[in-house]
Structures are given as C-alpha cells and as structure tokens.
Amino acid sequence: MPSDIVLIRPSTTEAADGIEKALSSHLFLIVIGKCQVEYRGRARSKLPGGERVLLVKEDGSILIHRKKDYSPVNWQPPGSLFYSEVHDSLLKIRALRRQPHESLEIEFESVRLVAGLALRDEAEFVLHADEAEMKRAVLLKPALIMEGFSPSESEKPLDSGFIDLYGKDAAERQVVVEFKKDTASKEAVLQLSRYINELRARIPHRTFRGILAAPALRKDANRLLKTFGFEFVRLDPRQCAEIISQAPPSLTLTKYLSQ
C-alpha cells in the first residue's frame, strides 16, 4: 500500500510534486489553499480567489468546497483526468472529462495543506429510517400502505396522543396509521386501539381502519391485532430511506399535505 503524503504549508513547487505522487498512486487527495476556479463545459463559470478545500477521490471524482454549505461549489464525476504544473509561482490543476467535454481549472496562489491518504473503506453503506422518515416516505409514495391511500393529516392530535398519519382509503373509509421503526409489540397495537376508540366515540357513523406499519410484528402483537380487526403493513426502513434519498429536495411534508 502506498505511503501517506502530508505537506504543511508547502511551496507551490513542493505542493505540485506531492499532488503528482498522490494522483499517480490513486490516493485520496486533499488540498487546502487560496485558489480561483474556472469551469468550461455544458455551461461556464468562474469563481474568484478564496481559501477552499479541493478533494480528489481515487475514482477520479473531484469536489471543491467553500467554508460554508455542504454542497461543493464545483465538482466533476468519476473518470476525470488530471494535470498539474507550476507557472509563475502559481500551482495549476486541471481536471478534464472527454464525454461530455468538460474542464475544471484550479489555480492556487498559496497552499496550506496537501494530504494524499491511502484510505481503507470496504464497508457496505446501509440506509435506515426512523419513524418520522418512514412517514415521509409514505407521503411520497402512499401506495406503501395500500393502493388508493390518500393521506390528509400528520400528527393528528387526540386526547390519547397523536396519530402518526391520518387519511382515507379508496372506499372513503378513515385510515389511522401508526409507524414503528423496530419490530412492533402489543403496546403498539394497544396504542392504535386507543386512537381508533377515541375516533369512533367522536365520529360514531364513520368506518375506521387501523394500520400498524413496521418492519416486523411480534407473535403476541399479531394475535392482538387480529382480535381488534386491525391490519399490519410490512414497511422496510431501508426502503423508506431509499425513497427519501431519491425525492426532490424541495418536496416537503407541509407542501405535500397542502396539495
């Protein structure tokens, strides 16, 4: 495995040498310094000088971060080709893509840090969701509960608590959904029962469906669920997290319920 490279406040020539070694060894590269950035490709942009963080990953992706915001101000996906040189005491790094043709040119006036790191990371990334995120996934895709489900109210207040999600089914029956991120116990069924009983007392001429949405159900909870005539929907928190990750960032819970 290649050795790590760490240079503190190097000259631009020293920085260029360290960057070349890191890129040729496919190390995770971090460069911090004062730079300006110019992009040419599907559009064109120019960012005047400022202190920023440049990241180059071993797959050839590149990101430039400012000191605020989690999103990079400039970036290119995996597969970029890199060239670096020192000209008139300026360190220039160029990242090129062939299809589509794009170029990202970063010109460093000064460098505070160059780090080329041999990172080990073989873990599988697993997405999980909590109950609030499971609810959000259902709002994005109501068919997770049932075809024809139409949510209308989140955290509906009752004397006995707050209903996670309230709505109607295709037959206009009232639907009460209780979410659990772990295996649901009989306490969750009893909680759902309290909500349904209070609603029946308030609105005696309506038909209610109680639904417990969770990844799994304990045996005693399943027996109690059948006794009350409620339903169980198997809802995978990982699937919910994936649905949320693919949703447009502008689609909020408030906007959805107000549609």
DORO-929395 format. One record per residue (C-alpha): x, y, z. Coordinates in Angstrom, 2 decimals, padded with zeros to 5 digits. Example, Ala and Ser with C-alpha at 12.3 -4.5 7.8 and 13.67 -1.06 7.14 Angstrom:
<kolmis>
KOLMI       px       py       pz
KOLMI   012.30  -004.50   007.80
KOLMI   013.67  -001.06   007.14
</kolmis>
This chain:
<kolmis>
KOLMI       px       py       pz
KOLMI   000.00   000.00   000.00
KOLMI   001.37   003.49  -000.90
KOLMI   002.60   005.69   001.92
KOLMI   000.60   008.71   003.02
KOLMI   001.77   012.15   001.94
KOLMI   001.27   015.14   004.24
KOLMI   002.77   018.56   003.46
KOLMI   002.11   021.55   005.74
KOLMI   002.39   025.00   004.09
KOLMI   004.49   023.72   001.17
KOLMI   005.77   025.91  -001.62
KOLMI   003.77   025.63  -004.84
KOLMI   006.57   023.51  -006.33
KOLMI   006.56   021.15  -003.32
KOLMI   002.76   021.03  -003.44
KOLMI   002.79   020.16  -007.16
KOLMI   005.24   017.32  -006.52
KOLMI   003.13   015.94  -003.68
KOLMI  -000.05   016.17  -005.75
KOLMI   001.55   014.31  -008.67
KOLMI   002.66   011.50  -006.35
KOLMI  -000.77   011.27  -004.72
KOLMI  -002.62   011.18  -008.05
KOLMI  -000.25   008.60  -009.60
KOLMI  -000.72   006.37  -006.52
KOLMI  -004.53   006.83  -006.56
KOLMI  -004.55   008.26  -003.05
KOLMI  -007.39   010.28  -001.58
KOLMI  -006.13   013.83  -002.19
KOLMI  -006.89   016.88  -000.07
KOLMI  -005.54   020.31  -000.99
KOLMI  -006.33   023.40   001.06
KOLMI  -005.29   026.85  -000.10
KOLMI  -006.17   030.11  -001.80
KOLMI  -007.40   029.42  -005.30
KOLMI  -009.59   030.56  -008.14
KOLMI  -011.68   028.16  -010.19
KOLMI  -012.89   028.22  -013.79
KOLMI  -015.25   025.70  -015.38
KOLMI  -015.88   025.18  -019.08
KOLMI  -018.31   022.64  -020.48
KOLMI  -022.09   022.49  -020.61
KOLMI  -022.00   025.98  -019.10
KOLMI  -019.24   028.32  -017.98
KOLMI  -018.44   029.68  -014.53
KOLMI  -015.64   031.49  -012.75
KOLMI  -015.02   031.69  -009.01
KOLMI  -012.55   034.40  -007.91
KOLMI  -009.84   033.78  -005.34
KOLMI  -010.56   032.48  -001.85
KOLMI  -009.42   029.77   000.56
KOLMI  -011.05   026.47  -000.30
KOLMI  -010.76   022.69   000.03
KOLMI  -010.09   020.54  -003.02
KOLMI  -010.89   016.80  -002.83
KOLMI  -009.87   014.25  -005.44
KOLMI  -011.07   010.68  -004.87
KOLMI  -009.40   007.54  -006.17
KOLMI  -012.16   007.06  -008.78
KOLMI  -011.26   010.39  -010.40
KOLMI  -014.11   012.46  -008.99
KOLMI  -013.27   015.98  -007.85
KOLMI  -015.03   018.40  -005.48
KOLMI  -014.27   021.94  -004.38
KOLMI  -015.76   023.10  -001.09
KOLMI  -016.03   026.55   000.42
KOLMI  -016.02   027.11   004.18
KOLMI  -019.85   027.06   004.31
KOLMI  -022.56   024.80   002.89
KOLMI  -022.39   021.03   002.50
KOLMI  -022.55   021.07  -001.31
KOLMI  -019.43   021.55  -003.43
KOLMI  -019.23   024.81  -005.36
KOLMI  -017.66   022.93  -008.29
KOLMI  -017.38   019.23  -008.98
KOLMI  -016.89   016.60  -011.66
KOLMI  -017.92   012.92  -011.52
KOLMI  -015.61   009.89  -011.58
KOLMI  -013.32   009.37  -014.54
KOLMI  -011.64   012.78  -014.74
KOLMI  -008.04   013.08  -015.95
KOLMI  -005.70   015.38  -014.03
KOLMI  -002.78   017.57  -014.99
KOLMI  -000.77   019.85  -012.72
KOLMI   002.03   022.35  -013.23
KOLMI   003.66   025.38  -011.64
KOLMI   003.77   028.56  -013.70
KOLMI   004.84   032.00  -012.40
KOLMI   004.69   030.63  -008.81
KOLMI   001.07   029.55  -009.32
KOLMI   000.03   025.91  -008.92
KOLMI  -002.42   024.95  -011.63
KOLMI  -004.52   021.77  -011.53
KOLMI  -006.70   020.85  -014.48
KOLMI  -009.38   018.15  -014.44
KOLMI  -010.67   017.00  -017.83
KOLMI  -013.60   014.87  -018.98
KOLMI  -013.93   013.66  -022.53
KOLMI  -017.62   012.75  -022.73
KOLMI  -019.11   015.23  -022.34
KOLMI  -016.13   017.52  -022.83
KOLMI  -015.60   019.49  -019.61
KOLMI  -012.66   021.13  -017.91
KOLMI  -012.18   022.41  -014.40
KOLMI  -009.13   024.60  -013.81
KOLMI  -007.99   025.38  -010.26
KOLMI  -005.21   027.89  -009.80
KOLMI  -003.62   028.03  -006.33
KOLMI  -001.86   031.19  -005.24
KOLMI  -000.81   029.59  -001.94
KOLMI  -001.21   026.17  -000.33
KOLMI  -001.75   025.44   003.37
KOLMI  -002.04   021.66   003.16
KOLMI  -001.52   018.78   000.76
KOLMI  -002.55   015.35   002.01
KOLMI  -002.56   012.14  -000.01
KOLMI  -004.09   009.38   002.09
KOLMI  -004.41   005.65   001.48
KOLMI  -007.88   005.15   002.93
KOLMI  -009.35   001.74   003.72
KOLMI  -013.12   001.57   003.40
KOLMI  -014.81  -001.69   002.41
KOLMI  -017.99  -001.35   004.48
KOLMI  -021.37  -001.62   002.81
KOLMI  -023.45   001.55   003.14
KOLMI  -026.86   000.73   004.62
KOLMI  -029.64   003.28   004.73
KOLMI  -032.10   003.25   007.61
KOLMI  -035.02   005.48   008.53
KOLMI  -036.67   006.44   011.79
KOLMI  -040.44   006.66   012.23
KOLMI  -040.64   010.27   011.03
KOLMI  -038.74   009.33   007.87
KOLMI  -040.92   006.26   007.35
KOLMI  -043.92   008.56   007.44
KOLMI  -042.28   010.92   004.97
KOLMI  -041.62   008.01   002.60
KOLMI  -045.31   007.07   002.74
KOLMI  -046.26   010.67   001.98
KOLMI  -044.02   010.49  -001.06
KOLMI  -045.39   007.08  -002.01
KOLMI  -048.78   006.38  -000.30
KOLMI  -049.07   003.00  -002.04
KOLMI  -046.56   001.69   000.51
KOLMI  -049.55   001.45   002.85
KOLMI  -052.13   000.43   000.24
KOLMI  -053.27   001.28  -003.25
KOLMI  -055.66   004.21  -003.13
KOLMI  -054.47   005.51   000.24
KOLMI  -054.80   009.29   000.47
KOLMI  -053.03   010.89   003.49
KOLMI  -054.60   014.09   004.80
KOLMI  -053.13   014.88   008.21
KOLMI  -049.85   014.23   010.01
KOLMI  -049.58   014.10   013.82
KOLMI  -053.35   014.47   014.24
KOLMI  -053.94   015.45   017.90
KOLMI  -056.25   013.39   020.13
KOLMI  -056.73   013.23   023.89
KOLMI  -054.94   009.86   023.85
KOLMI  -051.96   011.08   021.80
KOLMI  -051.02   011.98   018.23
KOLMI  -051.91   009.89   015.20
KOLMI  -048.82   009.44   013.04
KOLMI  -050.73   009.62   009.78
KOLMI  -054.44   010.04   009.07
KOLMI  -056.23   009.70   005.76
KOLMI  -058.72   007.76   003.64
KOLMI  -058.68   004.59   001.57
KOLMI  -060.15   004.18  -001.90
KOLMI  -063.57   003.43  -000.37
KOLMI  -063.53   006.70   001.65
KOLMI  -063.00   004.84   004.94
KOLMI  -060.93   006.68   007.56
KOLMI  -057.42   005.25   007.94
KOLMI  -055.23   005.56   011.05
KOLMI  -051.56   004.61   010.55
KOLMI  -049.13   004.02   013.39
KOLMI  -045.44   003.67   012.48
KOLMI  -042.77   001.68   014.33
KOLMI  -039.16   001.51   013.11
KOLMI  -038.49  -001.73   015.00
KOLMI  -040.45  -004.94   015.47
KOLMI  -043.88  -003.83   016.70
KOLMI  -045.08  -005.09   020.09
KOLMI  -048.57  -005.42   021.56
KOLMI  -048.10  -001.98   023.15
KOLMI  -048.14  -000.51   019.64
KOLMI  -051.39  -002.35   018.91
KOLMI  -052.94  -001.04   022.14
KOLMI  -051.81   002.48   021.22
KOLMI  -053.52   002.14   017.84
KOLMI  -056.62   000.81   019.59
KOLMI  -056.82   003.88   021.84
KOLMI  -056.76   006.17   018.80
KOLMI  -059.45   004.19   016.99
KOLMI  -061.72   004.03   020.06
KOLMI  -061.47   007.78   020.59
KOLMI  -062.25   008.50   016.95
KOLMI  -065.24   006.13   016.99
KOLMI  -066.57   007.96   020.03
KOLMI  -066.12   011.34   018.34
KOLMI  -067.44   010.27   014.91
KOLMI  -069.75   007.28   015.51
KOLMI  -071.04   007.00   011.94
KOLMI  -067.66   006.57   010.24
KOLMI  -065.78   003.38   009.44
KOLMI  -062.16   003.26   010.60
KOLMI  -059.23   001.11   009.54
KOLMI  -056.32   000.75   011.91
KOLMI  -052.96   000.01   010.28
KOLMI  -049.70  -000.78   012.04
KOLMI  -046.72  -000.14   009.74
KOLMI  -043.44  -001.68   010.88
KOLMI  -040.63  -003.94   009.62
KOLMI  -041.94  -006.89   011.63
KOLMI  -044.58  -007.89   014.18
KOLMI  -044.24  -009.93   017.37
KOLMI  -046.45  -013.00   017.77
KOLMI  -048.41  -011.60   020.71
KOLMI  -048.91  -008.35   018.78
KOLMI  -050.16  -010.27   015.75
KOLMI  -052.77  -012.10   017.83
KOLMI  -053.95  -008.84   019.41
KOLMI  -054.03  -007.12   016.02
KOLMI  -056.38  -009.82   014.68
KOLMI  -058.56  -009.57   017.78
KOLMI  -059.10  -005.85   017.21
KOLMI  -059.56  -006.30   013.46
KOLMI  -056.59  -004.09   012.60
KOLMI  -054.09  -004.61   009.78
KOLMI  -050.32  -004.97   009.57
KOLMI  -048.25  -003.49   006.72
KOLMI  -044.64  -004.59   006.48
KOLMI  -042.61  -001.43   005.94
KOLMI  -038.84  -001.66   005.49
KOLMI  -036.98   001.36   006.95
KOLMI  -034.18   000.84   004.43
KOLMI  -036.64   001.04   001.53
KOLMI  -038.12   004.19   003.07
KOLMI  -034.67   005.78   003.30
KOLMI  -034.00   004.99  -000.36
KOLMI  -037.32   006.59  -001.40
KOLMI  -036.46   009.73   000.56
KOLMI  -032.95   009.88  -000.93
KOLMI  -034.40   009.88  -004.46
KOLMI  -037.07   012.51  -003.76
KOLMI  -036.67   016.11  -004.95
KOLMI  -035.24   018.18  -002.05
KOLMI  -037.96   020.82  -002.48
KOLMI  -040.81   018.39  -001.73
KOLMI  -041.55   018.96   001.96
KOLMI  -044.14   017.41   004.25
KOLMI  -046.07   020.68   004.51
KOLMI  -046.20   021.11   000.75
KOLMI  -047.39   017.54   000.25
KOLMI  -050.23   017.76   002.76
KOLMI  -051.36   021.11   001.41
KOLMI  -051.76   019.81  -002.15
</kolmis>
